[in-house]
Every structure is written in C-alpha cells, then in structure tokens.
Amino acid sequence: MREIKFRGKREDNKDNNFVKGDYLYDNVTGKHFIIVDFCETIYEEAHDSCMAIEIKEKTLEQYTGLKDKNGVEIYDGDIFITHFANGQGLKYVVEYDLENGRYIGKSINPKFAILYMRKLIVENNFEVIGNIHE
C-alpha cells in the first residue's frame, strides 16, 4: 500500500519551500492546511499543539507513491525529464488522470505522447527536475 501524504506552499510566504504532511481542509473558514510530519514523531498520540500550516490551495499536491531514479519522491505537479539511450531527454509534468484513476506524465511539448508513470518506474530512466509552482 502506498503512503498517502501531501505538500503545499505556505500562505504566509515565510519561505518558498513546500511543507509536507497530512492535508486538512477547514470547511468553516475555507482554508487549507498541512499538518506537518513531525507531529507523530514528537507525540505518541494526537496533540493540540501539533502544527497546522496554512497553504495556498493552488499549490496543494499529492504524493504519487513513486520515486525517481535518485530516490526523490514524485508529487502531482512535478516536472521530470526522461533519459533515452540516444542521449535525448524530454520534459513532462506529473498530472492525475481522473478518468482512468492514475498518474500520468504529460509532455511539455505537445508533439509527444502521455507517459504512464508505472512504465517509467520499471524503466527507471527519469528524474525530477522541478515543479510547476517553483
């Protein structure tokens, strides 16, 4: 079973890094939060003092459960490059295909096809190089 986690950019712009953890939507205020990962490591049970960081909704991304050839976790919105035997590399953006219930790599160049993420894992020939929110 894959690990379910999320990340997003802070609403307060304190830094430009993603915060990772569990996702929380407050339906009273309409705000989006990440409950940071260290809460479970600090306390053995849920605690009121765990940190919820408000994030920008448009930067919310879910972990795909996959990693690139360097062991980097892959999230929806990541940009990756494929490495082919001929030395050519093509750039793709990770998106969720709601119709088919899977993650895909959508080519930045519209001439090229969509890649299915599981196929890339088997071939292990790609690496994350950025994100659409950076």
N, C-alpha and C positions, 0 to 999 in steps of 0.2 A: 504494500500500500504506500502511495506517495505521501510525502509530507505536505500539509496544507499550510501555507503562510503567504503573507502579503508584504508589500513595501509601498512607500509613498514619500513625496517631498513635503517638508514641514510647511504649514500655513504661515508661520511667523517668519519664514525666511532666515532663521537663525544660522543655518549653514545650507550648503547646496547638496548635501548628501541625502541618500534615501534612509529612512528609518524602516526597520524590518520587524515583523511580529504578527500578531493576530489583528484582524480587521474588526472595527466596531463602527456601526452607523447609529447615530443618535436620532431617532425619528421625531423627537420633540424639538430639537434645535436644528435638525437637518445637517449637522456637522459630521465629518468623517474622521476617524481616529485609528492610529496603530497603537496597540498595546505592546510595548517593547518587550523583546525576548527575555531580558534578564529578570523579569518578574518571577518566573517559575524557579529560577536558579537561586534567587535571594530568599524566597519564602517557600515553605513546603506546601502551603495551601494558599488559596486566593487571599489577597490582602488589599485593603482600601488604599494603601499607599503605593501601589504599582503605578507606573507612569503611562498615561494615555497621551499621546502626542497628536494634536490636530494636524491633518494633512490636507493638501489640495486635492479635491476629488478627481480632477483630470489626470493626476499622476498616480492614482491607485493602480497597482499591478499585482497579479497573482503569480506565484512560483509555479513553473510547469512540471516540476518533479524531475527535470533533466539537467544535465551539466555538460558544458562544452569540453573540448579535448584537454583543457587546462584545469578542469575541475571547477570552473566558475558556474554558479547557479544561473539558470536561464529563467527570466521573467517575461511575461507578456509585455511588449514594448521594447525589448532588447533588439539591438542591431547586431547581426553576426555576419561573418564572411566565411564562405566556403573555400576550401583549398583543393583544387583539382590537380591531377597528375601533370598536366601541361603547364602548371605554374600560375594559371589564371585563377582569380578569385572573384566571386560575385557576392554582393551585399543583399541581405534580406532583413525584414522586420518580423519579429515574432508576433503573431496575432492568434486570437482564439476563434476558431471556426464553429460558431454556434449551431449551424445547420447540421454539421456532422459530429459535433462533440469532440473536437480535437484541436491541438495547437498546430499551426502551420507557419512556414516561413514565406512571407510574401515578398517577392523580388522588388527591389527599389527601381530596377529597370523593367518597365512593363513588357519588354520583349521576352522575358524569361518566365518560366512556369513557377507555380507554387511548389514549395518543397514540404514534404511531410516530416515532422520533427523526429518521429521514431526511426525513419530511414537514416537520417543523419547520425543518430546515436550509434547505430550499427556500424556505419562507415567511419565515424569518429574523425571527420575531416573539416571541422568548423570551429570557430572561436568567436566569443562575444567581443565586440569592439566598441560598444557604446549603447546608448539608449535614446529613444525619441524625446525624452524630457531633459536631456543634457545639452 
